[in-house]
């Protein structure tokens, strides 16, 4: 059974947790302070740590950081009675997987612990991924000869049976929707609905009603009530594409659904409970959005439980020949044409290209070739690519950065120059850089420069 370490200075709470979790079959050790907890971690195997943030002596945040040095992968859940959500987010940055605000029910606490232990089992299985890549993973409509894509599919196989939230990252056109569908189809929810919604296709004013539905009379034209995507996805999966474009007010509501599995329709008062697995996807750097203040930190950590990053096509060229032949067979069938093959020279041309539009661009290229080819074989002349082939010395563009300068160093120099022009006024420097004050503060902390509120 899992070994759980509880760090809680309040004796009654410590004893209650020890008894309740012990009744569930866990091996529980409860200690009153962080120092004792660290000593225990150094000498005994522990599967999960449950700790208060307010502790005598060493505080909870410092304890989390020290515990992470002892065991880099151990799951941790924090309790806090005095802090805000921001405090809990700081704890998650320090290594906690989840948090519970006091007062809490034991049922809620047990659910959090069960989720973290379940995720830890997934992570432990993933440690053997590279050894397991000798096995070939096959999913319908997904071409994955390359080692990088086999690693992605291995992750899909590990995470699909769980209920963990998945955040799929990757450039536009890499096939994030196919990976999301594969996760659903290989999960225990496969008999349930798979509902897809693209954030960029919905006006901000309609976002709430699309996700959560609306009641009759909620707004002009609402002549009847209508369920939202979350209700339609009940007992199944909801794929929320381009999550980085979700408006800030909706991010708050999404966080509530992820935490409490409930919401109200627009214009309604009845609380609706749903059982939905959320699979999110983004082609943006959500960490940069955190710095800019356009994406909530607490929502990010709720979404980023199991991240899956899909490599761009230019980093997995081994998949190009199989993808080309797959699309050739499909479009030949769909268009009723008798195109039998593609020459090795044409495949070589495809392999040389850099594919800024990824798999979607390759798909469109083959579709055009099938539609326009005269004869039964696609050759080099039938392959039309935007911008020609790969860059050569004769047509290479000038370097973006000064010689010998990395992007990080160049950014540091720009920030310092902005501060010089603003005569040290950080608010003015932030305006010159087009950043929020918080985003500039973050960058200054990386530079090791003090941030004060006086400027």
Beta strands, then each sheet from edge to edge (+ up, - down):
strand 1: 3-7
strand 2: 27-31
strand 3: 48-52
strand 4: 75-80
strand 5: 98-101
strand 6: 166-169
strand 7: 194-198
strand 8: 237-241
strand 9: 262-264
strand 10: 271-273
strand 11: 277-282
strand 12: 306-309
strand 13: 341-342
strand 14: 377-378
sheet 1: 2+ 1+ 3+ 4+ 5+
sheet 2: 7+ 8+ 11+ 6+ 12+
sheet 3: 9+ 10-
sheet 4: 13+ 14+
end
